[in-house]
Each structure stands twice: as C-alpha cells, then as structure tokens.
C-alpha cells in the first residue's frame, strides 16, 4: 500500500541531499517510495514584490 504525498523544492536543496534522503526512505520502506520531478511556474518577481508591499 502506498499512501501520502509530498514535494521538495529542488532549487532550495542540493541534489545530493535530496537523493540521500530518498535513498534512506527507500531502504526503510522498500517498494513504497516513488519520486519524480515536475515543473512549476513558480512566482515571478512582481508577485513577490507585491506580497512584500502588502505586508508592510
């Protein structure tokens, strides 16, 4: 049985750290860990600036 979901913000972590953690999980729970990579448009600088201005 596979239950759960998660996400990793790849630009904020080293590829080595992500791979190590996934390998450790696979060792603890064989056959129950799946990983993939996707794309997200993310946030642009304009939206980030507007958020900062609205919190001041």
C-alpha positions in Angstrom: 0.0 0.0 0.0 1.3 3.4 -0.9 -0.2 6.4 1.0 0.8 10.0 1.2 2.4 12.7 -0.9 5.0 15.3 -0.7 7.0 17.8 -2.5 10.6 19.0 -2.5 11.6 22.5 -3.7 14.6 21.4 -5.6 16.2 24.8 -6.0 16.4 25.1 -2.2 18.2 21.8 -1.6 21.3 20.2 -3.0 20.6 17.3 -5.4 22.9 15.1 -3.2 20.8 15.8 -0.1 17.5 15.0 -1.8 18.9 11.8 -3.3 20.3 10.7 0.0 17.0 11.3 1.8 15.1 9.4 -0.9 17.5 6.5 -0.7 17.2 6.3 3.1 13.4 6.2 2.8 13.6 3.5 0.1 15.9 1.5 2.5 13.4 1.8 5.3 10.3 1.2 3.2 11.3 -1.0 0.2 8.9 -0.7 -2.7 6.8 2.0 -1.1 8.7 5.2 -2.2 8.2 6.8 -5.5 9.9 10.0 -6.6 9.5 12.2 -9.7 10.4 15.6 -10.9 7.9 18.1 -12.3 7.8 21.7 -13.3 6.0 24.6 -11.7 5.8 28.2 -13.0 6.8 29.4 -9.6 6.3 33.0 -8.6 7.7 35.9 -10.5 9.5 38.9 -9.0 6.4 41.2 -9.5 4.2 38.9 -7.3 6.9 38.6 -4.7 7.3 42.4 -4.5 3.5 42.9 -4.3 3.3 40.5 -1.4 6.1 42.3 0.4 4.5 45.7 0.0 1.1 44.4 1.1 2.5 43.2 4.4 4.1 46.5 5.4 
